[in-house]
Amino acid sequence: MPARRRRQEAVFFPRPAWRLAWLVALCLAACRGPGALDDALVEPSAEKGLACVARLYDGNAFRDDYLRYEYPGEAIESPLVGYRLTYRMLDAYFIVQMIRQAGVPPGEAGLLFERADAVTAALVPRWRRQGIYNLRRNPAHGGIALDTYAILAVLRRDREMGRVVEAGLDGDGWLAADFYAGGEAFRRLADESWAARAVFVADPPAGLEARRGICRRALEALAHERDPSARANLVIHALEGLKDLPPSVFEATGQQDPPLEEMLRALRQEARRLLRAEAIRSDTLTFANLVGALVLWHDRPAPAAVSDESLAPEIQELIRRQEDDGCWSVSLDSDDASGRVFATLRVVLALGRFHAAPGRHETTGEAGP
């Protein structure tokens, strides 16, 4: 099976009273300054985004050409009757699960949330037996792509799937060095960052070492990578790859050089720099993914000894880009509607993480939830 590559709107008329309240909230947030952002602005934006996605979902597929695409030769059997599964549909269901885990209520997207949860749960026992097809060592014929398999293992916290991923580890990685070529080379680290997290589910010491290796490789790649989008994706997946680690692992003495805390600090600093780059700011999808990865470490006293500025200005900018029907386009430079559902789900995830970020209310002077 070839390597995967990632990445008709409904008419929507906003209620006049809600629209006026939304504009007032935006103005008030701007008047309070760049460090303040009212939940009365964040929550309705996420709710409106999910409502837009729900209108583009028919219970089995999205009206979005990007998510309709099928890779040549892909054949993913559904364990549930009435579900049509493709790699890109699974990408969407996985993001919905991440949104759920971030604490965002489904609102009008209740059916989508239910189906995403049901199918991801049902896939686990089948995929335990199916294995992974694109490993460089002992690939499983008819298996699942490494990143997709690992994401499911992480989202469902399945140790048996994690052990399958761990068994596929060959030295310092899983995929052949040339599995992705040229401008797509950063995707190898992206896929393997999920694999490292899956190993952690089954074997925390081995998974921690694998995640440390992902950070080292990301920083090494940043030393020579010049493309802003590739740099951003390296940083995004390295930061995401450290998600949910306890502070104690950053504070531990006797770590190999460079220590995790030092690597995390460097990644956060690079993420901040990239957020100011025009190439990233014009790409709404990458901009949202970068914000969503950074907010995982927002105002955390540990593990990093850096004090991030508030991400409220970036969240305000994302909300400002929301279109009248509630969705977001992939970039500011494209009139193509393809990918709007995917981009909207990723923005909603960033909003949800920002809303749930520890310490945000205290540092911005807002009342707690």
Secondary structure, DSSP 8 states (H G I E B T S, - for coil): ---------------HHHHHHHHHHHHHHHHH-TT---HHHHHHHHHHHHHHHHHTB-SS-BS-HHHH---TT-----SSTT----HHHHHHHHHHHHHHHTT---GGGHHHHHHHHHHHHHHHHHHHHH-BSS-SSS--TT-B-HHHHHHHHHHTT-HHHHHHHHHT-BTTBSS-TTSS-GGGTHHHHHHHHHHHHHHHHH-HHHHHHHHHHHHHHHHHHHTT---HHHHHHHHHHHHHHTTT--HHHHH-SS--SS-HHHHHHHHHHHHHHHHT-HHHHT-HHHHHHHHHHHGGGTT-SSS-S-----SHHHHHHHHHT--TTS---S-TT----TTHHHHHHHHHHHHHHHHH-TTHHHHHT----
